[in-house]
Amino acid sequence: MRKPVMAGNWKMNKTRDEALQFIYAVSDKLPSKDKLDSIICAPAIILRDLVKRQGDNLRIGAQNSHFAESGAYTGEVSPVMLSSTGVEYVILGHSERRAYFNETDETVNLKIKAALSHDLKPIVCCGESLEERENGTTHSVLEKQITLGLKDIKEEELETIIIAYEPIWAIGTGKVASAEMADEACGYIRSLIEKLYSKKASDKIRILYGGSVSTKSVSELMAQPNIDGGLVGGASLNADSFIELCEKAI
Ligand code: 13P
């Protein structure tokens, strides 16, 4: 019932030439957009170039957005600017942005609202640290991130939002969460959506798992009832590997 999603997060990788080579290599090899939403989230400076060449079955996303439409925020990119490039998605609240750029649940909430008002579809990240997992506070961490992140967002707006559960200890470490562990956390997020909105909203929302997803682990993760797709860093950088992830996701 929920269309699967395979989203690559390139982080701060690839020059313009490397990105274009990737796009040409994948463009006619991805599953049909009726079956899968295939997305690449790239550095802001190359978004327009990628959108122009995205083809039928790939969509492009940004990795961050400011919440203001314009202003004295040196170095930042606004949702108006992103929208004008033709990108469809934007990752918000990634743990690397929370850790290195002081993003909080409150700024993530402002960014989600700003993105929605400029027709960008947010991919909202949440997830616990290793210490929180070991302390047994994973659920309360997720509850705080989801409740504050989605504050004052209406049920009809939720329909364009994708949530990504990314346990920080699994990101870039090669230490993928077990499929059961990932499904349990995504199921908990789904139950929070039911509590905050409705059963209908929780049945509809797409929840991705991210953290060392590879062509080896993707099938088992995708087979879990609460996991609708992947948000993939390292394994999305290689064209063949991204194509394989997309094929295995459907
Ligand atoms: P890796 O797949 O490299 O662990 O990165 C995950 C991630 O942070 C995606 O947003």
Boltz pocket constraint, residues with backbone or C-beta under 6 A from the ligand:
constraints:
  - pocket:
      binder: B
      contacts: [[A, 9], [A, 94], [A, 166], [A, 170], [A, 171], [A, 172], [A, 173], [A, 174], [A, 210], [A, 211], [A, 212], [A, 213], [A, 231], [A, 232], [A, 233], [A, 234], [A, 235]]
      max_distance: 6.0
